[in-house]
Amino acid sequence: MNKYAGIPFYRTLVQSKLVKFRVVYKETDLHILAEGDLSNQVLQLIKELRSPLEAYIIRNPLFLKSLEPIDVEETSPEIVKEMVLAGKIAGVGPMASVAGAIAERVGKALVERGLTSQVVVENGGDVFLSLKKDATVGVFAGDSAFSGKIGILVKKDLMPCGVCTSSAKIGHSLSFGQADAVTVIHKNTAVADALATSFGNLMKSPQDFKKVINKAEKVKDIYGVLVIIEEKLLVWGKEIKLIKI
């Protein structure tokens, strides 16, 4: 039996001295690097995060369906309010940030509870990084010539942070653009996730990168943007550095 069956191919390429493990619960599928196998603790964290979120969605279906920013009550669950804020920053619906929000909350909880001092949580291509050394995040962009050939060097001084990717060509992300990949590095992983969707929606041709830059320049705590579209590689941001992999 193939031990990699059902596992996204890019996960098989991850190289690290940290312990690698996978936790799946309902739609949430996390690939985690930590200082030990924390599968049971992560499963409990996912349930703790999803429970109030699922209950809120049942009461407020607009939260699930809206493609535009919405308002919610101040008494809403913390993860709901975080996703709503990310949606407002990016100009998209709150569910555009769900993968990033869960990834960061799981990662931070593991560190805060003293279960590990370093952690990486990847959730559907959206990554939360909290490491003591620099890391390289590979970029996969379908059939593009750049796919799997380049990585983003994320300096340890930027961590904890999120590196999130949206694509019109691969994955389950909803995108109204044409980009093979749009990757955003931001201090907050939920915001990075929402921005990747927002910028991806703008990218219908390489010329649209100017629209992305104009929008990115107005966002606080954004470190960089990478876009792969057609045969072009477009990069913005002082903190972003690309390397061959």
C-alpha positions in Angstrom: 0.0 0.0 0.0 1.3 3.4 -0.9 1.9 5.3 2.4 1.4 8.6 0.6 -2.1 7.6 -0.8 -4.5 10.5 -0.3 -1.8 12.9 0.8 -1.3 16.1 -1.3 1.9 15.5 -3.2 3.7 18.6 -2.0 3.5 17.3 1.6 5.8 14.4 0.6 8.5 16.9 -0.4 8.7 18.6 3.0 12.2 18.4 4.6 12.7 19.1 8.3 14.3 17.7 11.4 11.0 18.3 13.2 8.4 15.6 13.6 5.9 15.5 10.8 2.3 14.3 11.3 -1.2 14.7 9.8 -4.5 15.3 11.5 -7.8 15.2 9.6 -11.2 16.1 11.0 -14.2 16.7 8.8 -13.0 19.3 6.1 -9.9 20.3 8.1 -6.7 18.5 6.9 -3.6 19.7 8.7 0.1 18.8 8.0 2.1 19.8 11.0 5.8 20.0 12.0 6.6 20.1 15.7 9.0 18.8 18.3 6.9 15.7 18.9 3.8 13.9 17.6 1.0 16.0 19.0 -1.8 14.4 17.0 -4.2 13.9 19.9 -3.7 17.5 21.1 -4.2 18.9 17.6 -7.4 16.9 17.1 -8.8 18.3 20.3 -7.8 21.8 19.2 -9.5 21.5 15.8 -12.7 20.4 17.5 -12.5 23.3 20.0 -12.1 25.7 17.0 -14.6 24.2 14.7 -17.4 23.7 17.2 -18.3 27.4 17.8 -17.6 28.2 14.2 -20.0 25.5 12.9 -22.6 26.6 15.4 -22.3 30.2 14.3 -22.7 29.2 10.7 -25.9 27.3 11.4 -27.4 30.4 13.0 -25.9 32.8 10.5 -25.7 31.1 7.0 -24.6 34.5 5.4 -21.3 34.0 7.1 -20.7 30.9 5.1 -22.0 32.2 1.7 -21.0 35.9 1.6 -18.3 36.8 -0.9 -18.1 40.3 0.5 -17.2 41.6 3.9 -19.9 41.4 6.6 -20.5 42.6 10.1 -21.1 40.3 13.1 -22.1 40.8 16.7 -19.4 41.7 19.3 -20.4 38.6 21.2 -19.5 36.3 18.3 -16.9 33.6 18.8 -13.3 34.9 18.6 -12.5 32.9 15.4 -15.6 34.4 13.7 -14.5 37.9 14.6 -11.0 37.2 13.4 -12.2 35.9 10.0 -14.6 38.9 9.6 -11.8 41.3 10.3 -9.5 39.5 7.7 -12.3 39.7 5.2 -12.7 43.4 5.7 -9.0 44.0 5.3 -9.0 42.1 2.1 -12.4 43.0 0.8 -13.7 39.5 0.6 -16.1 37.2 2.5 -15.0 35.8 5.9 -14.7 32.2 4.7 -11.8 33.2 2.5 -9.7 33.2 5.6 -10.9 30.0 7.3 -7.9 27.8 6.5 -5.4 30.4 7.6 -7.3 31.2 10.8 -7.4 27.6 11.9 -3.8 27.0 11.0 -2.6 29.9 13.1 -4.8 29.2 16.0 -3.7 25.6 16.2 0.0 26.5 15.9 -0.1 29.3 18.5 -2.0 27.1 20.9 0.6 24.4 20.7 3.3 26.9 21.5 1.4 28.8 24.2 0.6 25.5 26.0 4.2 24.6 26.1 3.8 21.5 23.8 6.4 22.7 21.3 8.6 25.7 20.9 8.6 25.5 17.1 5.7 24.6 14.8 4.6 24.7 11.2 0.9 24.2 10.4 -0.1 23.8 6.7 -3.8 23.8 5.9 -4.7 23.3 2.2 -1.6 25.2 1.1 -2.0 28.0 3.7 0.9 27.9 6.1 1.5 29.2 9.7 5.2 29.4 10.5 6.7 29.8 14.0 10.3 28.6 13.9 13.7 29.6 15.3 15.4 29.6 12.0 14.8 30.7 8.4 12.4 28.5 6.3 11.8 28.0 2.6 8.2 27.6 1.5 7.8 26.0 -1.9 5.4 27.4 -4.5 3.3 25.0 -6.5 1.4 26.5 -9.4 -0.2 23.7 -11.5 1.3 23.4 -15.0 3.3 26.6 -14.8 7.0 26.3 -15.6 7.8 27.9 -12.2 5.8 25.3 -10.3 8.0 23.4 -7.8 11.1 25.3 -9.0 11.0 28.3 -6.7 10.6 28.9 -3.0 10.1 31.8 -0.7 12.7 32.3 1.9 11.0 33.4 5.1 13.4 34.9 7.6 13.0 33.9 11.3 12.7 37.6 12.3 9.4 37.7 10.4 7.9 34.8 12.4 5.3 34.0 13.5 3.7 34.7 10.2 1.5 33.3 7.5 2.3 32.3 3.9 -0.9 31.7 2.0 -1.6 30.8 -1.6 -4.7 31.0 -3.8 -4.9 29.6 -7.4 -7.4 29.8 -10.2 -6.0 26.6 -11.6 -5.6 24.1 -8.8 -7.1 23.3 -5.4 -10.6 24.0 -4.0 -10.2 27.8 -3.6 -12.8 30.0 -5.3 -11.1 32.5 -7.6 -12.4 34.9 -10.2 -9.0 35.5 -11.6 -6.6 33.6 -13.9 -3.4 33.3 -11.9 -1.6 30.0 -11.5 -0.7 31.1 -8.0 -0.9 34.1 -5.7 1.1 33.9 -2.5 0.9 36.4 0.3 3.2 36.7 3.4 1.5 38.6 6.3 2.0 38.8 10.0 -1.5 37.2 10.5 -2.3 34.0 8.6 -6.0 34.6 8.4 -5.3 38.0 6.7 -2.7 36.4 4.4 -5.3 33.8 3.4 -8.0 36.4 2.7 -5.5 38.7 0.8 -4.4 35.8 -1.4 -8.0 35.3 -2.5 -8.6 39.0 -3.0 -5.4 39.5 -5.0 -6.2 36.3 -7.0 -9.5 37.7 -8.0 -7.8 40.8 -9.4 -5.3 38.9 -11.5 -6.8 38.3 -15.0 -3.7 39.2 -16.8 -0.1 40.2 -15.9 -1.0 43.9 -16.3 -3.4 43.5 -13.3 -0.4 43.2 -10.9 -0.4 47.0 -10.7 -3.9 46.7 -9.0 -2.5 44.2 -6.6 0.4 46.5 -5.7 -1.9 49.4 -5.2 -4.0 47.4 -2.8 -1.0 45.8 -1.0 0.6 49.1 -0.3 -2.4 50.0 1.9 -2.3 46.9 4.0 -0.5 47.0 7.4 1.9 44.2 8.3 2.1 42.7 4.8 5.6 41.4 3.9 5.3 40.4 0.3 3.3 39.2 -2.7 4.2 36.6 -5.4 2.1 36.1 -8.5 2.6 33.4 -11.2 0.4 34.0 -14.2 1.0 32.8 -17.7 4.8 32.7 -18.1 5.4 35.6 -15.8 6.7 35.8 -12.2 5.7 39.0 -10.5 7.0 40.0 -7.0 6.4 42.9 -4.6 7.6 43.6 -1.1 10.9 44.4 0.6 10.8 41.2 2.8 10.2 38.7 0.0 13.1 36.7 -1.3 12.9 33.9 -3.9 15.3 31.0 -4.2 15.6 28.0 -6.5 14.5 24.6 -5.1 
